[in-house]
Amino acid sequence: MASKIQEFTRSASEVDPHDREQVFDAFRRWGYLQAQLDPLGQYLPPQPVPELDIPGELAQQARRYYCSTIASEFIHIPDSSRRQWIQERLEAEPPTPDQHQILDLLLKADLFEQVIQSRYLGTKRFSLEGVTALIPFLWEVINHAADRNAQQVVLAMSHRGRLNVMVNIMGKSPVDVFSKFEDVDPRSVLGGGDVKYHIGATGAFQAASGKSVNLHLVSNPSHLEAVDPVAMGRTRAKQIRLGEDGVEKVLPVIMHGDAAFAGQGIWAETLNLSLVPGFSVGGGIHVIVNNLIGFTADPPECNSSRFSSDLAKRLPIPIFHVNAEDPEAVIRIAALALEYRYTFNTDVLVDLIGYRRHGHSEVDDPTITQPLRYARIKDHPPLYQIYAQRIGVDPKPEADRYQAQLGEHQKKATTAKKMPVFAQLPEYWNKYKGGCFKTEYEVETGLAPSQLAAIADALTTYPADFAIHPKIKKLLEQRAEMGHGKRPVDFGMAEALAFGSLLGEGTPVRLTGQDSQRGTFNQRHSVLVSTVDEELYVPLSHVAPGQARFEVYNSILSEAGVLGFEYGYSRDYPETLVLWEAQFGDFANGAQIVIDQFVSSGEDKWGLPTGLVLLLPHGYEGQGPEHSSARIERYLQLAARDNMQICQPSTAAQYFHLLRRQANRAWRKPLIVFTPKSMLRHPDAISPLSDLSRPRFLNVLPETEVQLPQRLLVCTGKIGRELRVERKKRKDDRSGIIFVEQLYPWPEADLAAELDRHSAAREIVWVQEEPANMGALWYAVPRLRRIARGRPVLTVKRSPSSSPSTGSAKAHEMEQKTLIDLALGSKTS
Ligand SMILES: Cc1ncc(C[n+]2csc(CCOP(=O)(O)OP(=O)(O)O)c2C)c(N)n1
């Protein structure tokens, strides 16, 4: 019979040893500190807990439930019905497991590693030995998930045991894995590809019930835990695609290392997305594949608390620790975790505690750093042997047979000619292209004035009884005028028109970032808030009947976690225009791993394209070193082989066309956009409505006002707009101003044509706001020289600096004035 859980702690002397609830409460609360969790008995010794010094039979009984090879932390969950649910199951007799199945899985997991060890001695594989119970764990989770209607499981894991999971869970052929060790067909991956323990895979799992579950193992960089938000974003995209019961149909199972779990901030960020609207996936199964070591570091060096799992206590979710050498306990927790996730739709964490049989990789000798532990491990039998003995089975005949079979597979691999392919892109990728740009991918993006007016009307209308904020009322009135050509279009409206048009054409739009609903610069206002009851109204969700889904979320204050999530989302929803916005462009450096390891190189390493858009506010406005630069130089350095597009639209219309181009081209490439701040409302950056009816985005904006320039100022972004205003003021008819709106792929032909058009110009000047060692200078100047036809290419820029800009608004103004004087004058270097 379920009982009320005490909300406070009693000392042992206050507990009546004959009161079952009082006794059990103490163990439910503190029992996890005295469980037997380390198979080698070196770490996690039972901790003295005075509250548990309770005599009597009931205490013995409670100890069996709470201090065995399973330890449970769940009293921190505020919802008593959930705690009740857990304790009822932990205090029940465990179901009888299929012991032969467990043995079979353990044997296969161990022997797979042993065969690689013997055939490819000294080659890195990151063996799972010591925690091979992961394989029956996953087997049990996926089987139960199949019973709960799961159609897909998104798996994420780092190096450790990855190959084992590929073979023993994902159904990949051992021949294919061995041929990766043979490194066949190196020519196919010259300059690209990835190591075997990072690549992704797709596969099918045949559940015991006969159902098939699709598995997706997410491609993973070396950077530990970076894959976590990506897997979550992928899961959410798959769930949205499947509709209402998507949360049931798609389950994420994320594996972590113990050192990485405790240490990596991106995981803390991801965990915090768990219950947030727009990011929740209805919970996932998280497993710490805990070998109680991180490379050469012992647990006390990796973590400030007893368990590496402690970070997860920030959430109201259960944490189960289980000794990986008790496979039946592991199986029991697998089933319990899965049922909990499906019952309460939250994350569940399982800390699977074993050891690591070899060094960090197989080329490391762990006896140098942990001689005592490894002396003990040397004599410790593999788990399948321990378990076989426990259940009274002689495993040798089956072990010999399986070993011989793997030997055959290995032999076959030595004659393989082709690099095996482990992953298949889903059919919704069929209509999209990766690779290098081809002109046939170009699309027209302009819209007729009548179309723009209709969208504008929808975007500026709200229910008659909606209590609108007076400032927003005015804004919408102005936007309505913009949509009818009665006033120039600003960036905010250009974006709304781009989104609105795409939604009406059937392209979903998803935008996230800190404060993205309103917009950091008070420019977006995509969600209207009633002044009476704070009810929300989203005009972009009311553009046209049958329109596509519009999502805009204010994200948690995270860059790496949220950008990783959106990258993952874009990977599984290429039909959606997915945009992530940094509050200021330089904050994206907190997500540098996601940018380097996924966005810019994912296609090269794993053949996985994405059309993700990064909106990075950029521009020197005297706001100090941290709010000025989105670090154009970094993105340009990452650019090669048409891996992404790097653009800085300098008018509202250009932004409109750029967004529409990104959605409507079949070419799916990341788009990095340096977006405006003060330029949002710069009089020279607003556009006549007719510019939105132009055919397309222009990679280069030509000089339009000066007929015969003697010098050509080439620039990108806001500085060009400032130069144009100043030029007018000075009545300067010597300087032509050309905007490079797309920096990468470098629009060489367009730019060359524009430079050639002005043959009277004697010099070309690259002008930028950024210091000499930043911005696009180093990238643009040699490229300009190639097309300058012998004319000198000079530069105007700030002096080299270690930080992007001055902290003084007045100093900024002085510097900016000097830049403009230099650019429009003749003193250039
Ligand atoms: C972000 C990051 N920092 C450093 C490393 C180098 N590195 C690779 S594995 C490893 C130890 C990981 O330990 P743990 O998380 O416990 O996983 P295990 O290898 O023991 O399974 C380290 C430090 C890395 N891959 N990623």
The ligand as a MOL file (V3000), in Angstrom:
LIG
                    3D

  0  0  0     0  0            999 V3000
M  V30 BEGIN CTAB
M  V30 COUNTS 26 27 0 0 0
M  V30 BEGIN ATOM
M  V30 1 C 35.7630 18.8230 -24.6200 0
M  V30 2 C 36.8590 17.7980 -24.5990 0
M  V30 3 N 37.9450 17.9790 -23.8280 0
M  V30 4 C 38.9140 17.0550 -23.8080 0
M  V30 5 C 38.8150 15.9160 -24.5470 0
M  V30 6 C 39.9260 14.8620 -24.5180 0
M  V30 7 N 39.3880 13.6220 -23.9230 0 CHG=1
M  V30 8 C 38.9660 12.6060 -24.6630 0
M  V30 9 S 38.3140 11.3910 -23.7730 0
M  V30 10 C 38.6350 12.1600 -22.3370 0
M  V30 11 C 38.2690 11.5300 -21.0310 0
M  V30 12 C 36.8110 11.3050 -20.9730 0
M  V30 13 O 36.4670 10.6720 -19.7940 0
M  V30 14 P 34.9900 10.1970 -19.5470 0
M  V30 15 O 34.0350 11.2870 -19.8500 0
M  V30 16 O 34.9110 9.6130 -18.1960 0
M  V30 17 O 34.7560 9.0860 -20.6810 0
M  V30 18 P 35.5960 7.7280 -20.8920 0
M  V30 19 O 36.5910 7.9770 -21.9670 0
M  V30 20 O 36.2040 7.3580 -19.6010 0
M  V30 21 O 34.5590 6.7610 -21.3300 0
M  V30 22 C 39.2480 13.3800 -22.5760 0
M  V30 23 C 39.6620 14.3170 -21.5290 0
M  V30 24 C 37.6960 15.7830 -25.3810 0
M  V30 25 N 37.5400 14.7450 -26.1900 0
M  V30 26 N 36.7190 16.7060 -25.3660 0
M  V30 END ATOM
M  V30 BEGIN BOND
M  V30 1 1 1 2
M  V30 2 1 2 3
M  V30 3 2 2 26
M  V30 4 2 3 4
M  V30 5 1 4 5
M  V30 6 1 5 6
M  V30 7 2 5 24
M  V30 8 1 6 7
M  V30 9 2 7 8
M  V30 10 1 7 22
M  V30 11 1 8 9
M  V30 12 1 9 10
M  V30 13 1 10 11
M  V30 14 2 10 22
M  V30 15 1 11 12
M  V30 16 1 12 13
M  V30 17 1 13 14
M  V30 18 2 14 15
M  V30 19 1 14 16
M  V30 20 1 14 17
M  V30 21 1 17 18
M  V30 22 2 18 19
M  V30 23 1 18 20
M  V30 24 1 18 21
M  V30 25 1 22 23
M  V30 26 1 24 25
M  V30 27 1 24 26
M  V30 END BOND
M  V30 END CTAB
M  END
